[in-house]
Amino acid sequence: MRQSRHMSLAEAAANVVIGYGIAVTTQVVVFPVFGIHITLADDLRIGLVFAVVSLLRGFVLRRIFERLR
């Protein structure tokens, strides 16, 4: 059974939402260890950029693999 585009996007989005929380938490903990001190708002914005890139990457890869199947 093939996965619809809608479900591919939903799966990729769920993965990214969870990853976003993990990424921002990791930034808050790890950046100061390396001497990087930024505001929480900056952490959230940086995380958002990477989340959007991750969402697009996950969706495109899923569609490619679905087409190959």
Secondary structure, DSSP 8 states (H G I E B T S, - for coil): ----HHHHHHHHHHHHHHHHHHHHHHHHHHHHHTT----HHHHHHHHHHHHHHHHHHHHHHHHHHHHH-
